[in-house]
Amino acid sequence: MLAVDAVFKLSQGGRKRLIGRWNQLLSSLGIDPDEHFSVLEDLLTRHSEPQRFYHSLVHLERLFELLPAEPHLELAVWFHDAVYDPTRTDNEAQSALLAEQSLHSLGLDPQLIQTVVNLILATRNHQTADPHTALFLDADLAILGADPETYQGYAQAIRQEYAWVPTALFLEQRAAMLHKFLSRERIYQTEAFARLEQPARENLQRELQEITSAPTPSSKNPAPS
């Protein structure tokens, strides 16, 4: 089994670069970052919570590498997983609400705030007819088309985030999610990420095969979760 920490480890100096990126973003929007450090501090704290094995600062770092440096996209990256409680089903809605409140406190343009909120809410089903939103969603799903070892690490990280779910139930729900993506005509909606379509399908199919071929945990001797 892979060590998840080795696969999803913040690059050297990564935290410092993320802080610099946030400060540069605010400055480009005419905001003094020193006057609103509490917003950044809150985001850094949230993305360092102990239940996060994949949805962490590393996820943000990788999204920034994949997306153009446009304010609405950068703000959506920062806030789209800001609320992440694997025991809840409203994380996207709560993250969008936090973004709306936080960005309002920064005095940003209401239209920009609404755009960010809409991007975050779109992560509930990762489908959209809007090409700009599609780019953000495709970047968020880029991990599905990673090399097999990285994908395996991702799958293990998700299992750790849902460690409280009994093994049989987790595998059932995970299989349903894999089927859902595989049933789509296209996983990636933009040409920028079209190259990941086949690798993603291979990764998803491989994991699904592993799940369906695995013995069902006995109720008398449940697998540790």
C-alpha positions as CSV (number, residue, x, y, z in Angstrom):
1,M,0.0,0.0,0.0
2,L,1.3,3.5,-0.9
3,A,2.0,6.0,1.7
4,V,-0.5,8.7,1.0
5,D,1.7,11.4,2.6
6,A,4.3,10.6,0.1
7,V,1.9,11.0,-2.9
8,F,0.1,14.1,-1.6
9,K,2.8,16.1,0.0
10,L,3.1,19.9,-0.3
11,S,6.1,20.8,-2.3
12,Q,9.1,22.4,-0.7
13,G,8.1,26.0,0.0
14,G,4.6,25.3,-1.2
15,R,2.9,26.9,1.8
16,K,4.9,30.1,1.3
17,R,4.1,30.2,-2.4
18,L,0.4,29.7,-1.7
19,I,0.5,32.7,0.7
20,G,2.3,34.8,-1.9
21,R,-0.2,33.8,-4.5
22,W,-3.1,34.9,-2.2
23,N,-1.4,38.2,-1.5
24,Q,-0.7,38.8,-5.1
25,L,-4.4,38.0,-6.0
26,L,-5.7,40.5,-3.4
27,S,-3.3,43.1,-4.5
28,S,-4.4,42.7,-8.1
29,L,-8.0,43.3,-6.9
30,G,-7.0,46.5,-5.2
31,I,-7.1,45.0,-1.7
32,D,-4.3,45.3,0.9
33,P,-3.7,41.7,2.0
34,D,-2.3,42.8,5.3
35,E,-5.6,44.3,6.3
36,H,-7.5,41.0,5.7
37,F,-5.0,38.4,6.9
38,S,-7.7,36.6,8.9
39,V,-9.4,35.4,5.7
40,L,-6.2,33.7,4.5
41,E,-5.4,32.4,8.0
42,D,-8.9,30.8,8.1
43,L,-8.4,29.1,4.7
44,L,-5.0,27.8,5.6
45,T,-6.3,26.4,8.9
46,R,-9.3,24.8,7.2
47,H,-7.2,23.1,4.5
48,S,-4.8,21.7,7.2
49,E,-7.6,19.9,9.2
50,P,-6.7,16.4,10.3
51,Q,-9.5,14.7,8.3
52,R,-8.1,15.9,5.0
53,F,-5.8,13.4,3.3
54,Y,-6.6,14.5,-0.3
55,H,-8.6,17.7,0.0
56,S,-5.7,19.7,1.5
57,L,-3.3,22.5,0.6
58,V,-1.7,20.0,-1.9
59,H,-5.0,19.9,-3.8
60,L,-5.0,23.7,-4.0
61,E,-1.4,23.8,-5.1
62,R,-2.1,21.4,-8.0
63,L,-5.2,23.2,-9.2
64,F,-3.2,26.4,-9.4
65,E,-0.7,24.6,-11.6
66,L,-3.5,23.6,-13.9
67,L,-5.6,26.7,-14.2
68,P,-4.9,30.2,-15.7
69,A,-4.4,32.9,-13.1
70,E,-7.8,34.6,-13.3
71,P,-9.4,36.0,-10.2
72,H,-12.7,34.1,-10.4
73,L,-10.8,30.8,-10.9
74,E,-8.2,31.5,-8.2
75,L,-10.9,32.4,-5.6
76,A,-12.9,29.3,-6.5
77,V,-9.8,27.2,-5.9
78,W,-9.3,28.7,-2.5
79,F,-12.9,28.3,-1.4
80,H,-14.4,25.3,-3.2
81,D,-13.4,22.8,-0.5
82,A,-13.0,25.2,2.4
83,V,-15.7,23.4,4.3
84,Y,-14.9,19.7,4.1
85,D,-16.6,17.4,6.6
86,P,-16.9,13.8,5.2
87,T,-19.8,13.1,7.5
88,R,-22.0,15.8,5.8
89,T,-23.6,16.1,2.4
90,D,-23.7,19.9,2.1
91,N,-20.0,20.7,1.9
92,E,-20.3,22.5,-1.4
93,A,-23.2,24.6,-0.3
94,Q,-21.4,25.5,2.9
95,S,-18.2,26.3,1.1
96,A,-20.1,28.6,-1.3
97,L,-21.7,30.3,1.7
98,L,-18.4,30.8,3.3
99,A,-17.0,32.2,0.1
100,E,-19.8,34.6,-0.3
101,Q,-19.4,35.9,3.3
102,S,-15.6,36.1,3.2
103,L,-15.4,37.8,-0.2
104,H,-18.1,40.2,0.8
105,S,-16.0,41.1,3.8
106,L,-13.1,41.9,1.4
107,G,-15.4,44.3,-0.5
108,L,-15.2,42.5,-3.8
109,D,-17.5,43.2,-6.7
110,P,-20.9,41.3,-6.2
111,Q,-20.7,40.0,-9.7
112,L,-17.3,38.4,-9.1
113,I,-18.6,37.0,-5.8
114,Q,-21.6,35.4,-7.5
115,T,-19.3,33.9,-10.2
116,V,-17.2,32.3,-7.6
117,V,-20.2,31.0,-5.7
118,N,-21.6,29.5,-8.9
119,L,-18.3,27.7,-9.6
120,I,-18.2,26.2,-6.2
121,L,-21.8,25.0,-6.4
122,A,-21.1,23.4,-9.8
123,T,-18.7,20.9,-8.0
124,R,-21.8,19.1,-6.6
125,N,-22.2,17.2,-9.8
126,H,-19.2,18.3,-11.9
127,Q,-21.3,19.0,-15.0
128,T,-22.1,22.3,-16.7
129,A,-23.0,23.9,-20.0
130,D,-20.8,26.9,-19.3
131,P,-17.3,26.6,-20.8
132,H,-15.6,28.7,-18.1
133,T,-17.1,26.6,-15.4
134,A,-16.2,23.4,-17.3
135,L,-12.5,24.4,-17.2
136,F,-12.6,24.7,-13.4
137,L,-14.5,21.4,-13.0
138,D,-12.1,19.5,-15.3
139,A,-9.1,20.7,-13.3
140,D,-10.8,19.6,-10.1
141,L,-11.2,16.1,-11.7
142,A,-7.7,16.0,-13.2
143,I,-6.6,13.5,-10.5
144,L,-8.8,10.9,-12.2
145,G,-6.5,10.9,-15.2
146,A,-3.3,10.8,-13.2
147,D,-0.7,8.0,-13.6
148,P,-1.8,4.7,-12.0
149,E,0.4,5.1,-8.9
150,T,-0.9,8.6,-8.1
151,Y,-4.4,7.6,-8.7
152,Q,-4.0,4.7,-6.3
153,G,-2.7,7.1,-3.7
154,Y,-5.8,9.3,-4.4
155,A,-8.2,6.4,-3.9
156,Q,-6.4,5.5,-0.6
157,A,-6.6,9.1,0.6
158,I,-10.3,9.2,-0.1
159,R,-10.8,6.0,1.9
160,Q,-8.9,7.6,4.8
161,E,-11.2,10.6,4.7
162,Y,-14.1,8.3,4.9
163,A,-12.6,5.9,7.5
164,W,-15.7,6.2,9.6
165,V,-17.8,4.4,6.9
166,P,-17.9,0.6,7.3
167,T,-15.9,-1.1,4.5
168,A,-18.9,-2.8,2.8
169,L,-20.9,0.4,2.6
170,F,-17.9,2.5,1.5
171,L,-17.2,0.0,-1.4
172,E,-20.8,0.0,-2.4
173,Q,-21.0,3.8,-2.5
174,R,-17.6,4.1,-4.2
175,A,-18.6,1.7,-6.9
176,A,-21.7,3.7,-7.6
177,M,-19.6,6.8,-8.0
178,L,-17.2,5.1,-10.4
179,H,-20.1,3.8,-12.4
180,K,-21.6,7.3,-12.6
181,F,-18.4,8.8,-14.1
182,L,-17.9,5.8,-16.4
183,S,-21.4,6.1,-17.7
184,R,-20.8,9.7,-18.9
185,E,-20.2,10.3,-22.6
186,R,-17.3,12.5,-21.6
187,I,-15.7,12.8,-18.2
188,Y,-13.8,15.9,-19.2
189,Q,-15.8,18.7,-20.9
190,T,-12.9,20.8,-22.3
191,E,-10.2,20.3,-24.9
192,A,-7.6,21.4,-22.4
193,F,-8.2,18.2,-20.4
194,A,-9.3,15.8,-23.2
195,R,-6.0,14.0,-23.0
196,L,-6.9,12.7,-19.6
197,E,-10.1,11.0,-20.8
198,Q,-8.6,7.6,-21.6
199,P,-6.3,7.4,-18.6
200,A,-9.2,8.4,-16.3
201,R,-11.4,5.7,-17.7
202,E,-8.7,3.1,-17.3
203,N,-8.1,4.2,-13.6
204,L,-11.8,4.2,-12.8
205,Q,-12.4,0.8,-14.5
206,R,-9.4,-0.7,-12.7
207,E,-10.6,0.5,-9.3
208,L,-14.1,-0.7,-10.1
209,Q,-12.8,-4.1,-11.0
210,E,-10.8,-4.3,-7.8
211,I,-13.9,-3.5,-5.8
212,T,-16.2,-5.9,-7.6
213,S,-13.7,-8.7,-7.3
214,A,-12.9,-8.1,-3.6
215,P,-14.5,-10.5,-1.1
216,T,-17.5,-9.0,0.8
217,P,-16.5,-8.3,4.4
218,S,-18.3,-10.7,6.8
219,S,-20.7,-9.2,9.2
220,K,-19.4,-11.6,11.9
221,N,-15.8,-10.3,11.4
222,P,-16.1,-6.8,9.9
223,A,-13.1,-5.3,8.2
224,P,-11.5,-2.5,10.1
225,S,-12.7,0.9,9.0
